[in-house]
Amino acid sequence: MAADEESVYSSANDNSDPDRDERTNAILQESSDAFDNLRSRVLAYQTERRNKESKSCAAHVKAMIEATERRKDIEARMANLVIKMNVTTQELEEMMMKGYFGREEDMRKNKDQKTT
């Protein structure tokens, strides 16, 4: 390469291309804008992801609460059924005992009549 030939590469002090600074600034601005756009998209994605996770967690908690309420309702109904069944069983037992004691009394009377 001869000293009198113009270099293909321009130096920082070379003012032969006045549009170079403008192009460089434009490229820097484009890359800055692209980076800001990417950053905002990532932030939006993360926010959307957190919102979906929160909604999913809230739905699971709601389902658990509803299941617990249903279980409590079923337990209360079962307790009422057991109480009713117990009362009915006691009534039936009392009726059977009355019948038993009535037969026992009838047998005593028959026995007493036969002996007299």
Backbone torsions as a table, in degrees:
resi	resn	phi	psi	omega
1	MET	NA	128.2	-176.5
2	ALA	-85.8	153.0	-177.4
3	ALA	-69.7	-27.7	-177.9
4	ASP	-84.9	-14.1	177.3
5	GLU	-76.1	146.5	-179.8
6	GLU	-78.0	134.5	-179.1
7	SER	-70.5	144.5	177.5
8	VAL	-69.8	-35.1	180.0
9	TYR	-89.9	133.1	177.7
10	SER	-96.2	146.2	-179.8
11	SER	-88.0	171.9	-178.8
12	ALA	-67.8	-25.9	-178.7
13	ASN	-91.2	-3.8	-177.7
14	ASP	-78.3	125.7	-179.9
15	ASN	-104.9	24.9	-177.2
16	SER	-71.3	-25.0	-179.6
17	ASP	-120.3	94.7	-177.5
18	PRO	-70.6	-19.7	-179.1
19	ASP	-82.7	-8.1	-177.1
20	ARG	-60.3	-46.1	179.4
21	ASP	-63.0	-39.2	179.3
22	GLU	-65.9	-43.9	178.6
23	ARG	-64.1	-42.4	178.6
24	THR	-61.6	-46.5	178.2
25	ASN	-63.2	-37.5	178.5
26	ALA	-65.7	-43.1	179.0
27	ILE	-64.9	-42.9	177.6
28	LEU	-62.4	-40.0	179.0
29	GLN	-66.3	-41.4	177.7
30	GLU	-61.6	-45.9	-179.4
31	SER	-66.8	-36.3	176.9
32	SER	-65.0	-42.3	178.0
33	ASP	-64.2	-42.1	179.2
34	ALA	-63.9	-40.5	178.6
35	PHE	-66.1	-43.0	176.9
36	ASP	-62.2	-40.3	178.0
37	ASN	-62.9	-45.5	178.6
38	LEU	-61.6	-44.0	179.6
39	ARG	-60.7	-43.1	-179.6
40	SER	-68.4	-36.0	177.1
41	ARG	-66.3	-41.9	178.0
42	VAL	-63.4	-43.5	179.5
43	LEU	-62.9	-42.3	178.6
44	ALA	-63.9	-41.8	178.4
45	TYR	-62.1	-45.9	179.8
46	GLN	-63.5	-40.9	178.6
47	THR	-64.1	-44.1	178.5
48	GLU	-62.6	-41.1	179.6
49	ARG	-62.6	-45.6	178.3
50	ARG	-62.1	-40.6	178.9
51	ASN	-63.5	-43.0	178.5
52	LYS	-63.0	-43.0	179.7
53	GLU	-63.6	-41.3	178.7
54	SER	-63.3	-43.7	179.0
55	LYS	-64.2	-41.1	179.1
56	SER	-63.6	-44.5	179.1
57	CYS	-63.1	-43.1	179.0
58	ALA	-62.5	-39.0	178.7
59	ALA	-64.8	-40.2	178.6
60	HIS	-65.7	-41.7	179.1
61	VAL	-64.3	-41.6	178.9
62	LYS	-62.0	-42.9	179.0
63	ALA	-63.0	-39.7	178.9
64	MET	-65.9	-41.8	178.8
65	ILE	-63.0	-44.9	179.4
66	GLU	-63.4	-40.4	178.8
67	ALA	-64.5	-39.8	178.5
68	THR	-65.2	-41.4	178.1
69	GLU	-64.3	-41.9	177.3
70	ARG	-62.0	-42.0	179.5
71	ARG	-62.0	-44.5	179.3
72	LYS	-62.3	-40.5	178.4
73	ASP	-63.6	-44.2	178.5
74	ILE	-63.5	-42.1	178.9
75	GLU	-62.2	-40.5	179.2
76	ALA	-65.3	-42.8	178.4
77	ARG	-65.3	-39.1	178.2
78	MET	-64.7	-41.1	178.6
79	ALA	-61.7	-41.8	178.0
80	ASN	-63.8	-41.4	178.2
81	LEU	-63.2	-41.4	179.6
82	VAL	-64.1	-41.4	178.5
83	ILE	-62.7	-46.3	179.0
84	LYS	-62.0	-41.8	179.0
85	MET	-63.8	-39.7	178.7
86	ASN	-63.7	-44.1	179.1
87	VAL	-63.2	-44.6	179.9
88	THR	-63.7	-40.6	178.6
89	THR	-63.2	-41.8	178.4
90	GLN	-63.9	-41.5	177.6
91	GLU	-62.2	-44.0	178.8
92	LEU	-62.5	-42.3	179.1
93	GLU	-62.7	-41.4	178.2
94	GLU	-63.2	-42.6	178.6
95	MET	-63.0	-41.6	-180.0
96	MET	-66.1	-39.7	179.3
97	MET	-66.0	-38.8	176.7
98	LYS	-61.8	-44.1	178.2
99	GLY	-62.5	-41.7	179.1
100	TYR	-63.2	-48.8	179.7
101	PHE	-65.7	-34.6	176.9
102	GLY	-64.5	-43.7	176.9
103	ARG	-64.4	-40.9	178.8
104	GLU	-61.0	-42.2	179.1
105	GLU	-65.4	-42.9	177.7
106	ASP	-60.7	-41.8	179.7
107	MET	-64.5	-39.8	178.5
108	ARG	-64.0	-43.4	-179.6
109	LYS	-62.8	-45.9	177.8
110	ASN	-60.0	-40.7	-179.7
111	LYS	-66.5	-42.3	178.8
112	ASP	-65.4	-37.8	179.2
113	GLN	-67.2	-37.3	-179.6
114	LYS	-70.8	-32.6	-178.8
115	THR	-81.5	-18.5	179.0
116	THR	-94.1	NA	NA
